[in-house]
Amino acid sequence: MLIMSQQQFENFTASSLYCEKCKTAMPVRERLLLVLPDREIFDYLCTGCGSSVGQREVTAGDKLLAQAVARRRPRRALAQTLLH
């Protein structure tokens, strides 16, 4: 149980970040910036002014882990529904 709860916090996707130009936290959108053999780099853009406010890297291992967890979730939800 402890391992699963730690895995939940290994990959974050930002919904809002501080923008220097707007001088406040703004909603952001994620744009794929670069695809490399071992990772993908995403750029966070402010929805107000379009400035780049951050980046996120996803390694091939992180991507595979996220896909595996996503595939397991519907089964668990179905099992919980059947138990209740």
C-alpha positions, 0 to 999 in steps of 0.5 A: 500500500505504501509503495502505491501511494508513493508512486501516485506522486512521482509524476505531476502535471501542472494545471497552473504556474506563476507567470512573470509577465502576468505577475500571478499564477495562471492556468497553463497548457502543456506542449510537447517540445522535444522527443528524444529516444529516452525521454520527452520534454514538455513546455508549460505555456501561460494561457494568458500571455503565451509565455513559457513558464516551465518544463517537464521531462518524462523518461521512457520508464516513467511513461511505461509505468504511467501506462501500466497504472492507467491500465490497472485502474479500470479493473480495480474500479470494476472490482470495487463496484462488484463488491458493493 
